[in-house]
Amino acid sequence: MKAHSLSKKFMLEFVIQRDAVRQKKLTELTPRDERLLDIVALAYVQKERLSVKDLMSKSELGSPAVIHLRMKSLVAEKLI
């Protein structure tokens, strides 16, 4: 399978999983959580290294403390 096809497949699976979480209400995903998940998924598909520090530097996502807290929550929920 070509890399481009794998990327599309991964993104489709990601969207399906995210929608399943929303429907089952396993966790309350905020718009900020969804944006964090999108950033992580995109970095994964593009095979880019992404650290919590990288995410914490994105001021549009909130303060570093809030971003770190949300990331810990997403990890605890096994969403990332």
mmCIF file of the N, C-alpha and C atoms, coordinates in Angstrom:
data_MODEL
# 
_entry.id   MODEL 
# 
loop_
_atom_site.group_PDB 
_atom_site.id 
_atom_site.type_symbol 
_atom_site.label_atom_id 
_atom_site.label_alt_id 
_atom_site.label_comp_id 
_atom_site.label_asym_id 
_atom_site.label_entity_id 
_atom_site.label_seq_id 
_atom_site.pdbx_PDB_ins_code 
_atom_site.Cartn_x 
_atom_site.Cartn_y 
_atom_site.Cartn_z 
_atom_site.occupancy 
_atom_site.B_iso_or_equiv 
_atom_site.pdbx_formal_charge 
_atom_site.auth_seq_id 
_atom_site.auth_comp_id 
_atom_site.auth_asym_id 
_atom_site.auth_atom_id 
_atom_site.pdbx_PDB_model_num 
ATOM 1   N N  . MET A 1 1  ? 0.843   -1.170 0.000  1.00 0.00 ? 1  MET A N  1 
ATOM 2   C CA . MET A 1 1  ? 0.000   0.000  0.000  1.00 0.00 ? 1  MET A CA 1 
ATOM 3   C C  . MET A 1 1  ? 0.894   1.241  0.000  1.00 0.00 ? 1  MET A C  1 
ATOM 4   N N  . LYS A 1 2  ? 0.549   2.239  -0.783 1.00 0.00 ? 2  LYS A N  1 
ATOM 5   C CA . LYS A 1 2  ? 1.353   3.446  -0.879 1.00 0.00 ? 2  LYS A CA 1 
ATOM 6   C C  . LYS A 1 2  ? 1.200   4.297  0.380  1.00 0.00 ? 2  LYS A C  1 
ATOM 7   N N  . ALA A 1 3  ? 2.204   5.120  0.656  1.00 0.00 ? 3  ALA A N  1 
ATOM 8   C CA . ALA A 1 3  ? 2.197   5.967  1.855  1.00 0.00 ? 3  ALA A CA 1 
ATOM 9   C C  . ALA A 1 3  ? 0.991   6.900  1.862  1.00 0.00 ? 3  ALA A C  1 
ATOM 10  N N  . HIS A 1 4  ? 0.647   7.452  0.696  1.00 0.00 ? 4  HIS A N  1 
ATOM 11  C CA . HIS A 1 4  ? -0.497  8.368  0.612  1.00 0.00 ? 4  HIS A CA 1 
ATOM 12  C C  . HIS A 1 4  ? -1.795  7.644  0.981  1.00 0.00 ? 4  HIS A C  1 
ATOM 13  N N  . SER A 1 5  ? -1.939  6.410  0.513  1.00 0.00 ? 5  SER A N  1 
ATOM 14  C CA . SER A 1 5  ? -3.121  5.617  0.836  1.00 0.00 ? 5  SER A CA 1 
ATOM 15  C C  . SER A 1 5  ? -3.179  5.294  2.319  1.00 0.00 ? 5  SER A C  1 
ATOM 16  N N  . LEU A 1 6  ? -2.009  5.010  2.911  1.00 0.00 ? 6  LEU A N  1 
ATOM 17  C CA . LEU A 1 6  ? -1.962  4.741  4.352  1.00 0.00 ? 6  LEU A CA 1 
ATOM 18  C C  . LEU A 1 6  ? -2.366  5.973  5.141  1.00 0.00 ? 6  LEU A C  1 
ATOM 19  N N  . SER A 1 7  ? -1.920  7.148  4.705  1.00 0.00 ? 7  SER A N  1 
ATOM 20  C CA . SER A 1 7  ? -2.278  8.391  5.392  1.00 0.00 ? 7  SER A CA 1 
ATOM 21  C C  . SER A 1 7  ? -3.776  8.615  5.352  1.00 0.00 ? 7  SER A C  1 
ATOM 22  N N  . LYS A 1 8  ? -4.368  8.427  4.190  1.00 0.00 ? 8  LYS A N  1 
ATOM 23  C CA . LYS A 1 8  ? -5.815  8.598  4.063  1.00 0.00 ? 8  LYS A CA 1 
ATOM 24  C C  . LYS A 1 8  ? -6.542  7.589  4.938  1.00 0.00 ? 8  LYS A C  1 
ATOM 25  N N  . LYS A 1 9  ? -6.064  6.354  4.930  1.00 0.00 ? 9  LYS A N  1 
ATOM 26  C CA . LYS A 1 9  ? -6.695  5.299  5.728  1.00 0.00 ? 9  LYS A CA 1 
ATOM 27  C C  . LYS A 1 9  ? -6.603  5.641  7.214  1.00 0.00 ? 9  LYS A C  1 
ATOM 28  N N  . PHE A 1 10 ? -5.427  6.084  7.657  1.00 0.00 ? 10 PHE A N  1 
ATOM 29  C CA . PHE A 1 10 ? -5.266  6.433  9.059  1.00 0.00 ? 10 PHE A CA 1 
ATOM 30  C C  . PHE A 1 10 ? -6.190  7.575  9.448  1.00 0.00 ? 10 PHE A C  1 
ATOM 31  N N  . MET A 1 11 ? -6.259  8.617  8.628  1.00 0.00 ? 11 MET A N  1 
ATOM 32  C CA . MET A 1 11 ? -7.095  9.770  8.957  1.00 0.00 ? 11 MET A CA 1 
ATOM 33  C C  . MET A 1 11 ? -8.568  9.363  9.000  1.00 0.00 ? 11 MET A C  1 
ATOM 34  N N  . LEU A 1 12 ? -8.988  8.520  8.085  1.00 0.00 ? 12 LEU A N  1 
ATOM 35  C CA . LEU A 1 12 ? -10.365 8.048  8.091  1.00 0.00 ? 12 LEU A CA 1 
ATOM 36  C C  . LEU A 1 12 ? -10.657 7.266  9.367  1.00 0.00 ? 12 LEU A C  1 
ATOM 37  N N  . GLU A 1 13 ? -9.751  6.380  9.742  1.00 0.00 ? 13 GLU A N  1 
ATOM 38  C CA . GLU A 1 13 ? -9.923  5.617  10.974 1.00 0.00 ? 13 GLU A CA 1 
ATOM 39  C C  . GLU A 1 13 ? -9.957  6.545  12.186 1.00 0.00 ? 13 GLU A C  1 
ATOM 40  N N  . PHE A 1 14 ? -9.109  7.569  12.174 1.00 0.00 ? 14 PHE A N  1 
ATOM 41  C CA . PHE A 1 14 ? -9.077  8.531  13.271 1.00 0.00 ? 14 PHE A CA 1 
ATOM 42  C C  . PHE A 1 14 ? -10.425 9.244  13.402 1.00 0.00 ? 14 PHE A C  1 
ATOM 43  N N  . VAL A 1 15 ? -10.970 9.705  12.298 1.00 0.00 ? 15 VAL A N  1 
ATOM 44  C CA . VAL A 1 15 ? -12.255 10.412 12.318 1.00 0.00 ? 15 VAL A CA 1 
ATOM 45  C C  . VAL A 1 15 ? -13.366 9.488  12.803 1.00 0.00 ? 15 VAL A C  1 
ATOM 46  N N  . ILE A 1 16 ? -13.343 8.250  12.349 1.00 0.00 ? 16 ILE A N  1 
ATOM 47  C CA . ILE A 1 16 ? -14.355 7.278  12.784 1.00 0.00 ? 16 ILE A CA 1 
ATOM 48  C C  . ILE A 1 16 ? -14.249 7.037  14.293 1.00 0.00 ? 16 ILE A C  1 
ATOM 49  N N  . GLN A 1 17 ? -13.031 6.874  14.786 1.00 0.00 ? 17 GLN A N  1 
ATOM 50  C CA . GLN A 1 17 ? -12.832 6.660  16.227 1.00 0.00 ? 17 GLN A CA 1 
ATOM 51  C C  . GLN A 1 17 ? -13.303 7.871  17.026 1.00 0.00 ? 17 GLN A C  1 
ATOM 52  N N  . ARG A 1 18 ? -12.957 9.067  16.560 1.00 0.00 ? 18 ARG A N  1 
ATOM 53  C CA . ARG A 1 18 ? -13.355 10.284 17.269 1.00 0.00 ? 18 ARG A CA 1 
ATOM 54  C C  . ARG A 1 18 ? -14.873 10.403 17.310 1.00 0.00 ? 18 ARG A C  1 
ATOM 55  N N  . ASP A 1 19 ? -15.535 10.105 16.196 1.00 0.00 ? 19 ASP A N  1 
ATOM 56  C CA . ASP A 1 19 ? -16.995 10.163 16.160 1.00 0.00 ? 19 ASP A CA 1 
ATOM 57  C C  . ASP A 1 19 ? -17.615 9.120  17.081 1.00 0.00 ? 19 ASP A C  1 
ATOM 58  N N  . ALA A 1 20 ? -16.999 7.949  17.172 1.00 0.00 ? 20 ALA A N  1 
ATOM 59  C CA . ALA A 1 20 ? -17.500 6.904  18.073 1.00 0.00 ? 20 ALA A CA 1 
ATOM 60  C C  . ALA A 1 20 ? -17.408 7.368  19.521 1.00 0.00 ? 20 ALA A C  1 
ATOM 61  N N  . VAL A 1 21 ? -16.322 8.036  19.867 1.00 0.00 ? 21 VAL A N  1 
ATOM 62  C CA . VAL A 1 21 ? -16.165 8.557  21.228 1.00 0.00 ? 21 VAL A CA 1 
ATOM 63  C C  . VAL A 1 21 ? -17.264 9.570  21.513 1.00 0.00 ? 21 VAL A C  1 
ATOM 64  N N  . ARG A 1 22 ? -17.526 10.445 20.564 1.00 0.00 ? 22 ARG A N  1 
ATOM 65  C CA . ARG A 1 22 ? -18.586 11.447 20.743 1.00 0.00 ? 22 ARG A CA 1 
ATOM 66  C C  . ARG A 1 22 ? -19.940 10.785 20.947 1.00 0.00 ? 22 ARG A C  1 
ATOM 67  N N  . GLN A 1 23 ? -20.259 9.801  20.128 1.00 0.00 ? 23 GLN A N  1 
ATOM 68  C CA . GLN A 1 23 ? -21.568 9.164  20.202 1.00 0.00 ? 23 GLN A CA 1 
ATOM 69  C C  . GLN A 1 23 ? -21.754 8.381  21.498 1.00 0.00 ? 23 GLN A C  1 
ATOM 70  N N  . LYS A 1 24 ? -20.729 7.710  21.943 1.00 0.00 ? 24 LYS A N  1 
ATOM 71  C CA . LYS A 1 24 ? -20.828 6.911  23.160 1.00 0.00 ? 24 LYS A CA 1 
ATOM 72  C C  . LYS A 1 24 ? -20.684 7.763  24.408 1.00 0.00 ? 24 LYS A C  1 
ATOM 73  N N  . LYS A 1 25 ? -20.248 8.989  24.208 1.00 0.00 ? 25 LYS A N  1 
ATOM 74  C CA . LYS A 1 25 ? -20.010 9.914  25.317 1.00 0.00 ? 25 LYS A CA 1 
ATOM 75  C C  . LYS A 1 25 ? -19.122 9.273  26.382 1.00 0.00 ? 25 LYS A C  1 
ATOM 76  N N  . LEU A 1 26 ? -18.089 8.556  25.893 1.00 0.00 ? 26 LEU A N  1 
ATOM 77  C CA . LEU A 1 26 ? -17.132 7.960  26.813 1.00 0.00 ? 26 LEU A CA 1 
ATOM 78  C C  . LEU A 1 26 ? -16.384 9.048  27.568 1.00 0.00 ? 26 LEU A C  1 
ATOM 79  N N  . THR A 1 27 ? -16.229 10.160 26.926 1.00 0.00 ? 27 THR A N  1 
ATOM 80  C CA . THR A 1 27 ? -15.544 11.283 27.532 1.00 0.00 ? 27 THR A CA 1 
ATOM 81  C C  . THR A 1 27 ? -16.081 12.551 26.904 1.00 0.00 ? 27 THR A C  1 
ATOM 82  N N  . GLU A 1 28 ? -16.012 13.621 27.622 1.00 0.00 ? 28 GLU A N  1 
ATOM 83  C CA . GLU A 1 28 ? -16.427 14.905 27.083 1.00 0.00 ? 28 GLU A CA 1 
ATOM 84  C C  . GLU A 1 28 ? -15.267 15.514 26.330 1.00 0.00 ? 28 GLU A C  1 
ATOM 85  N N  . LEU A 1 29 ? -15.355 15.528 25.023 1.00 0.00 ? 29 LEU A N  1 
ATOM 86  C CA . LEU A 1 29 ? -14.321 16.149 24.216 1.00 0.00 ? 29 LEU A CA 1 
ATOM 87  C C  . LEU A 1 29 ? -14.682 17.607 23.991 1.00 0.00 ? 29 LEU A C  1 
ATOM 88  N N  . THR A 1 30 ? -13.802 18.470 24.412 1.00 0.00 ? 30 THR A N  1 
ATOM 89  C CA . THR A 1 30 ? -13.995 19.892 24.169 1.00 0.00 ? 30 THR A CA 1 
ATOM 90  C C  . THR A 1 30 ? -13.424 20.216 22.790 1.00 0.00 ? 30 THR A C  1 
ATOM 91  N N  . PRO A 1 31 ? -13.771 21.373 22.246 1.00 0.00 ? 31 PRO A N  1 
ATOM 92  C CA . PRO A 1 31 ? -13.147 21.772 20.980 1.00 0.00 ? 31 PRO A CA 1 
ATOM 93  C C  . PRO A 1 31 ? -11.611 21.795 21.091 1.00 0.00 ? 31 PRO A C  1 
ATOM 94  N N  . ARG A 1 32 ? -11.100 22.181 22.251 1.00 0.00 ? 32 ARG A N  1 
ATOM 95  C CA . ARG A 1 32 ? -9.646  22.182 22.458 1.00 0.00 ? 32 ARG A CA 1 
ATOM 96  C C  . ARG A 1 32 ? -9.095  20.754 22.398 1.00 0.00 ? 32 ARG A C  1 
ATOM 97  N N  . ASP A 1 33 ? -9.805  19.799 23.014 1.00 0.00 ? 33 ASP A N  1 
ATOM 98  C CA . ASP A 1 33 ? -9.379  18.396 22.970 1.00 0.00 ? 33 ASP A CA 1 
ATOM 99  C C  . ASP A 1 33 ? -9.354  17.900 21.525 1.00 0.00 ? 33 ASP A C  1 
ATOM 100 N N  . GLU A 1 34 ? -10.389 18.236 20.778 1.00 0.00 ? 34 GLU A N  1 
ATOM 101 C CA . GLU A 1 34 ? -10.456 17.809 19.386 1.00 0.00 ? 34 GLU A CA 1 
ATOM 102 C C  . GLU A 1 34 ? -9.303  18.405 18.589 1.00 0.00 ? 34 GLU A C  1 
ATOM 103 N N  . ARG A 1 35 ? -8.983  19.662 18.842 1.00 0.00 ? 35 ARG A N  1 
ATOM 104 C CA . ARG A 1 35 ? -7.870  20.305 18.134 1.00 0.00 ? 35 ARG A CA 1 
ATOM 105 C C  . ARG A 1 35 ? -6.550  19.615 18.491 1.00 0.00 ? 35 ARG A C  1 
ATOM 106 N N  . LEU A 1 36 ? -6.366  19.289 19.763 1.00 0.00 ? 36 LEU A N  1 
ATOM 107 C CA . LEU A 1 36 ? -5.159  18.569 20.180 1.00 0.00 ? 36 LEU A CA 1 
ATOM 108 C C  . LEU A 1 36 ? -5.063  17.209 19.483 1.00 0.00 ? 36 LEU A C  1 
ATOM 109 N N  . LEU A 1 37 ? -6.177  16.494 19.427 1.00 0.00 ? 37 LEU A N  1 
ATOM 110 C CA . LEU A 1 37 ? -6.191  15.195 18.755 1.00 0.00 ? 37 LEU A CA 1 
ATOM 111 C C  . LEU A 1 37 ? -5.871  15.351 17.269 1.00 0.00 ? 37 LEU A C  1 
ATOM 112 N N  . ASP A 1 38 ? -6.410  16.397 16.649 1.00 0.00 ? 38 ASP A N  1 
ATOM 113 C CA . ASP A 1 38 ? -6.128  16.649 15.234 1.00 0.00 ? 38 ASP A CA 1 
ATOM 114 C C  . ASP A 1 38 ? -4.640  16.905 15.012 1.00 0.00 ? 38 ASP A C  1 
ATOM 115 N N  . ILE A 1 39 ? -4.031  17.699 15.882 1.00 0.00 ? 39 ILE A N  1 
ATOM 116 C CA . ILE A 1 39 ? -2.604  18.026 15.754 1.00 0.00 ? 39 ILE A CA 1 
ATOM 117 C C  . ILE A 1 39 ? -1.754  16.767 15.926 1.00 0.00 ? 39 ILE A C  1 
ATOM 118 N N  . VAL A 1 40 ? -2.091  15.952 16.910 1.00 0.00 ? 40 VAL A N  1 
ATOM 119 C CA . VAL A 1 40 ? -1.344  14.713 17.155 1.00 0.00 ? 40 VAL A CA 1 
ATOM 120 C C  . VAL A 1 40 ? -1.495  13.760 15.971 1.00 0.00 ? 40 VAL A C  1 
ATOM 121 N N  . ALA A 1 41 ? -2.712  13.622 15.462 1.00 0.00 ? 41 ALA A N  1 
ATOM 122 C CA . ALA A 1 41 ? -2.946  12.731 14.330 1.00 0.00 ? 41 ALA A CA 1 
ATOM 123 C C  . ALA A 1 41 ? -2.194  13.197 13.087 1.00 0.00 ? 41 ALA A C  1 
ATOM 124 N N  . LEU A 1 42 ? -2.219  14.488 12.838 1.00 0.00 ? 42 LEU A N  1 
ATOM 125 C CA . LEU A 1 42 ? -1.521  15.019 11.670 1.00 0.00 ? 42 LEU A CA 1 
ATOM 126 C C  . LEU A 1 42 ? -0.016  14.784 11.778 1.00 0.00 ? 42 LEU A C  1 
ATOM 127 N N  . ALA A 1 43 ? 0.534   15.023 12.952 1.00 0.00 ? 43 ALA A N  1 
ATOM 128 C CA . ALA A 1 43 ? 1.973   14.785 13.151 1.00 0.00 ? 43 ALA A CA 1 
ATOM 129 C C  . ALA A 1 43 ? 2.296   13.305 12.940 1.00 0.00 ? 43 ALA A C  1 
ATOM 130 N N  . TYR A 1 44 ? 1.429   12.434 13.408 1.00 0.00 ? 44 TYR A N  1 
ATOM 131 C CA . TYR A 1 44 ? 1.639   10.996 13.249 1.00 0.00 ? 44 TYR A CA 1 
ATOM 132 C C  . TYR A 1 44 ? 1.641   10.616 11.765 1.00 0.00 ? 44 TYR A C  1 
ATOM 133 N N  . VAL A 1 45 ? 0.649   11.104 11.044 1.00 0.00 ? 45 VAL A N  1 
ATOM 134 C CA . VAL A 1 45 ? 0.543   10.785 9.619  1.00 0.00 ? 45 VAL A CA 1 
ATOM 135 C C  . VAL A 1 45 ? 1.742   11.318 8.847  1.00 0.00 ? 45 VAL A C  1 
ATOM 136 N N  . GLN A 1 46 ? 2.213   12.504 9.226  1.00 0.00 ? 46 GLN A N  1 
ATOM 137 C CA . GLN A 1 46 ? 3.345   13.114 8.534  1.00 0.00 ? 46 GLN A CA 1 
ATOM 138 C C  . GLN A 1 46 ? 4.685   12.615 9.082  1.00 0.00 ? 46 GLN A C  1 
ATOM 139 N N  . LYS A 1 47 ? 4.606   11.680 10.038 1.00 0.00 ? 47 LYS A N  1 
ATOM 140 C CA . LYS A 1 47 ? 5.802   11.092 10.662 1.00 0.00 ? 47 LYS A CA 1 
ATOM 141 C C  . LYS A 1 47 ? 6.712   12.164 11.265 1.00 0.00 ? 47 LYS A C  1 
ATOM 142 N N  . GLU A 1 48 ? 6.076   13.162 11.869 1.00 0.00 ? 48 GLU A N  1 
ATOM 143 C CA . GLU A 1 48 ? 6.815   14.233 12.530 1.00 0.00 ? 48 GLU A CA 1 
ATOM 144 C C  . GLU A 1 48 ? 6.882   13.952 14.025 1.00 0.00 ? 48 GLU A C  1 
ATOM 145 N N  . ARG A 1 49 ? 7.996   14.304 14.617 1.00 0.00 ? 49 ARG A N  1 
ATOM 146 C CA . ARG A 1 49 ? 8.155   14.169 16.058 1.00 0.00 ? 49 ARG A CA 1 
ATOM 147 C C  . ARG A 1 49 ? 7.351   15.295 16.722 1.00 0.00 ? 49 ARG A C  1 
ATOM 148 N N  . LEU A 1 50 ? 6.591   14.960 17.723 1.00 0.00 ? 50 LEU A N  1 
ATOM 149 C CA . LEU A 1 50 ? 5.780   15.946 18.425 1.00 0.00 ? 50 LEU A CA 1 
ATOM 150 C C  . LEU A 1 50 ? 5.871   15.663 19.916 1.00 0.00 ? 50 LEU A C  1 
ATOM 151 N N  . SER A 1 51 ? 6.301   16.655 20.670 1.00 0.00 ? 51 SER A N  1 
ATOM 152 C CA . SER A 1 51 ? 6.412   16.483 22.120 1.00 0.00 ? 51 SER A CA 1 
ATOM 153 C C  . SER A 1 51 ? 5.334   17.309 22.815 1.00 0.00 ? 51 SER A C  1 
ATOM 154 N N  . VAL A 1 52 ? 5.125   17.006 24.069 1.00 0.00 ? 52 VAL A N  1 
ATOM 155 C CA . VAL A 1 52 ? 4.185   17.796 24.873 1.00 0.00 ? 52 VAL A CA 1 
ATOM 156 C C  . VAL A 1 52 ? 4.658   19.254 24.902 1.00 0.00 ? 52 VAL A C  1 
ATOM 157 N N  . LYS A 1 53 ? 5.959   19.443 24.972 1.00 0.00 ? 53 LYS A N  1 
ATOM 158 C CA . LYS A 1 53 ? 6.519   20.808 24.977 1.00 0.00 ? 53 LYS A CA 1 
ATOM 159 C C  . LYS A 1 53 ? 6.140   21.542 23.690 1.00 0.00 ? 53 LYS A C  1 
ATOM 160 N N  . ASP A 1 54 ? 6.177   20.837 22.552 1.00 0.00 ? 54 ASP A N  1 
ATOM 161 C CA . ASP A 1 54 ? 5.764   21.446 21.283 1.00 0.00 ? 54 ASP A CA 1 
ATOM 162 C C  . ASP A 1 54 ? 4.310   21.914 21.364 1.00 0.00 ? 54 ASP A C  1 
ATOM 163 N N  . LEU A 1 55 ? 3.459   21.062 21.898 1.00 0.00 ? 55 LEU A N  1 
ATOM 164 C CA . LEU A 1 55 ? 2.047   21.413 22.018 1.00 0.00 ? 55 LEU A CA 1 
ATOM 165 C C  . LEU A 1 55 ? 1.835   22.562 22.994 1.00 0.00 ? 55 LEU A C  1 
ATOM 166 N N  . MET A 1 56 ? 2.589   22.545 24.094 1.00 0.00 ? 56 MET A N  1 
ATOM 167 C CA . MET A 1 56 ? 2.433   23.588 25.106 1.00 0.00 ? 56 MET A CA 1 
ATOM 168 C C  . MET A 1 56 ? 2.850   24.958 24.580 1.00 0.00 ? 56 MET A C  1 
ATOM 169 N N  . SER A 1 57 ? 3.641   24.995 23.523 1.00 0.00 ? 57 SER A N  1 
ATOM 170 C CA . SER A 1 57 ? 4.078   26.273 22.958 1.00 0.00 ? 57 SER A CA 1 
ATOM 171 C C  . SER A 1 57 ? 3.021   26.889 22.043 1.00 0.00 ? 57 SER A C  1 
ATOM 172 N N  . LYS A 1 58 ? 1.951   26.159 21.757 1.00 0.00 ? 58 LYS A N  1 
ATOM 173 C CA . LYS A 1 58 ? 0.896   26.664 20.875 1.00 0.00 ? 58 LYS A CA 1 
ATOM 174 C C  . LYS A 1 58 ? -0.112  27.457 21.702 1.00 0.00 ? 58 LYS A C  1 
ATOM 175 N N  . SER A 1 59 ? 0.081   28.754 21.744 1.00 0.00 ? 59 SER A N  1 
ATOM 176 C CA . SER A 1 59 ? -0.744  29.610 22.603 1.00 0.00 ? 59 SER A CA 1 
ATOM 177 C C  . SER A 1 59 ? -2.218  29.607 22.203 1.00 0.00 ? 59 SER A C  1 
ATOM 178 N N  . GLU A 1 60 ? -2.521  29.304 20.945 1.00 0.00 ? 60 GLU A N  1 
ATOM 179 C CA . GLU A 1 60 ? -3.930  29.282 20.523 1.00 0.00 ? 60 GLU A CA 1 
ATOM 180 C C  . GLU A 1 60 ? -4.711  28.147 21.183 1.00 0.00 ? 60 GLU A C  1 
ATOM 181 N N  . LEU A 1 61 ? -4.002  27.189 21.787 1.00 0.00 ? 61 LEU A N  1 
ATOM 182 C CA . LEU A 1 61 ? -4.648  26.071 22.469 1.00 0.00 ? 61 LEU A CA 1 
ATOM 183 C C  . LEU A 1 61 ? -4.873  26.348 23.955 1.00 0.00 ? 61 LEU A C  1 
ATOM 184 N N  . GLY A 1 62 ? -4.357  27.467 24.433 1.00 0.00 ? 62 GLY A N  1 
ATOM 185 C CA . GLY A 1 62 ? -4.506  27.808 25.845 1.00 0.00 ? 62 GLY A CA 1 
ATOM 186 C C  . GLY A 1 62 ? -3.154  27.911 26.517 1.00 0.00 ? 62 GLY A C  1 
ATOM 187 N N  . SER A 1 63 ? -3.199  28.030 27.814 1.00 0.00 ? 63 SER A N  1 
ATOM 188 C CA . SER A 1 63 ? -1.959  28.150 28.572 1.00 0.00 ? 63 SER A CA 1 
ATOM 189 C C  . SER A 1 63 ? -1.237  26.802 28.592 1.00 0.00 ? 63 SER A C  1 
ATOM 190 N N  . PRO A 1 64 ? 0.081   26.819 28.801 1.00 0.00 ? 64 PRO A N  1 
ATOM 191 C CA . PRO A 1 64 ? 0.815   25.553 28.881 1.00 0.00 ? 64 PRO A CA 1 
ATOM 192 C C  . PRO A 1 64 ? 0.242   24.598 29.929 1.00 0.00 ? 64 PRO A C  1 
ATOM 193 N N  . ALA A 1 65 ? -0.182  25.139 31.057 1.00 0.00 ? 65 ALA A N  1 
ATOM 194 C CA . ALA A 1 65 ? -0.727  24.285 32.114 1.00 0.00 ? 65 ALA A CA 1 
ATOM 195 C C  . ALA A 1 65 ? -2.020  23.598 31.664 1.00 0.00 ? 65 ALA A C  1 
ATOM 196 N N  . VAL A 1 66 ? -2.886  24.328 30.983 1.00 0.00 ? 66 VAL A N  1 
ATOM 197 C CA . VAL A 1 66 ? -4.150  23.755 30.504 1.00 0.00 ? 66 VAL A CA 1 
ATOM 198 C C  . VAL A 1 66 ? -3.881  22.703 29.437 1.00 0.00 ? 66 VAL A C  1 
ATOM 199 N N  . ILE A 1 67 ? -2.970  22.999 28.523 1.00 0.00 ? 67 ILE A N  1 
ATOM 200 C CA . ILE A 1 67 ? -2.634  22.044 27.464 1.00 0.00 ? 67 ILE A CA 1 
ATOM 201 C C  . ILE A 1 67 ? -2.090  20.759 28.079 1.00 0.00 ? 67 ILE A C  1 
ATOM 202 N N  . HIS A 1 68 ? -1.198  20.901 29.039 1.00 0.00 ? 68 HIS A N  1 
ATOM 203 C CA . HIS A 1 68 ? -0.621  19.713 29.687 1.00 0.00 ? 68 HIS A CA 1 
ATOM 204 C C  . HIS A 1 68 ? -1.706  18.902 30.391 1.00 0.00 ? 68 HIS A C  1 
ATOM 205 N N  . LEU A 1 69 ? -2.608  19.570 31.070 1.00 0.00 ? 69 LEU A N  1 
ATOM 206 C CA . LEU A 1 69 ? -3.703  18.891 31.766 1.00 0.00 ? 69 LEU A CA 1 
ATOM 207 C C  . LEU A 1 69 ? -4.592  18.144 30.775 1.00 0.00 ? 69 LEU A C  1 
ATOM 208 N N  . ARG A 1 70 ? -4.934  18.776 29.658 1.00 0.00 ? 70 ARG A N  1 
ATOM 209 C CA . ARG A 1 70 ? -5.784  18.137 28.663 1.00 0.00 ? 70 ARG A CA 1 
ATOM 210 C C  . ARG A 1 70 ? -5.077  16.944 28.019 1.00 0.00 ? 70 ARG A C  1 
ATOM 211 N N  . MET A 1 71 ? -3.767  17.073 27.769 1.00 0.00 ? 71 MET A N  1 
ATOM 212 C CA . MET A 1 71 ? -3.015  15.965 27.197 1.00 0.00 ? 71 MET A CA 1 
ATOM 213 C C  . MET A 1 71 ? -3.007  14.776 28.153 1.00 0.00 ? 71 MET A C  1 
ATOM 214 N N  . LYS A 1 72 ? -2.783  15.037 29.433 1.00 0.00 ? 72 LYS A N  1 
ATOM 215 C CA . LYS A 1 72 ? -2.802  13.960 30.427 1.00 0.00 ? 72 LYS A CA 1 
ATOM 216 C C  . LYS A 1 72 ? -4.165  13.275 30.444 1.00 0.00 ? 72 LYS A C  1 
ATOM 217 N N  . SER A 1 73 ? -5.218  14.067 30.318 1.00 0.00 ? 73 SER A N  1 
ATOM 218 C CA . SER A 1 73 ? -6.565  13.520 30.312 1.00 0.00 ? 73 SER A CA 1 
ATOM 219 C C  . SER A 1 73 ? -6.800  12.652 29.069 1.00 0.00 ? 73 SER A C  1 
ATOM 220 N N  . LEU A 1 74 ? -6.340  13.111 27.911 1.00 0.00 ? 74 LEU A N  1 
ATOM 221 C CA . LEU A 1 74 ? -6.501  12.331 26.685 1.00 0.00 ? 74 LEU A CA 1 
ATOM 222 C C  . LEU A 1 74 ? -5.724  11.030 26.733 1.00 0.00 ? 74 LEU A C  1 
ATOM 223 N N  . VAL A 1 75 ? -4.552  11.059 27.340 1.00 0.00 ? 75 VAL A N  1 
ATOM 224 C CA . VAL A 1 75 ? -3.757  9.838  27.516 1.00 0.00 ? 75 VAL A CA 1 
ATOM 225 C C  . VAL A 1 75 ? -4.492  8.893  28.477 1.00 0.00 ? 75 VAL A C  1 
ATOM 226 N N  . ALA A 1 76 ? -5.016  9.428  29.571 1.00 0.00 ? 76 ALA A N  1 
ATOM 227 C CA . ALA A 1 76 ? -5.730  8.607  30.541 1.00 0.00 ? 76 ALA A CA 1 
ATOM 228 C C  . ALA A 1 76 ? -6.961  7.951  29.914 1.00 0.00 ? 76 ALA A C  1 
ATOM 229 N N  . GLU A 1 77 ? -7.612  8.654  28.986 1.00 0.00 ? 77 GLU A N  1 
ATOM 230 C CA . GLU A 1 77 ? -8.771  8.111  28.287 1.00 0.00 ? 77 GLU A CA 1 
ATOM 231 C C  . GLU A 1 77 ? -8.386  7.185  27.136 1.00 0.00 ? 77 GLU A C  1 
ATOM 232 N N  . LYS A 1 78 ? -7.053  7.021  26.941 1.00 0.00 ? 78 LYS A N  1 
ATOM 233 C CA . LYS A 1 78 ? -6.504  6.175  25.874 1.00 0.00 ? 78 LYS A CA 1 
ATOM 234 C C  . LYS A 1 78 ? -6.933  6.642  24.484 1.00 0.00 ? 78 LYS A C  1 
ATOM 235 N N  . LEU A 1 79 ? -7.038  7.964  24.345 1.00 0.00 ? 79 LEU A N  1 
ATOM 236 C CA . LEU A 1 79 ? -7.342  8.536  23.034 1.00 0.00 ? 79 LEU A CA 1 
ATOM 237 C C  . LEU A 1 79 ? -6.075  8.845  22.271 1.00 0.00 ? 79 LEU A C  1 
ATOM 238 N N  . ILE A 1 80 ? -4.955  8.939  22.989 1.00 0.00 ? 80 ILE A N  1 
ATOM 239 C CA . ILE A 1 80 ? -3.649  9.098  22.347 1.00 0.00 ? 80 ILE A CA 1 
ATOM 240 C C  . ILE A 1 80 ? -2.656  8.220  23.100 1.00 0.00 ? 80 ILE A C  1 
# 
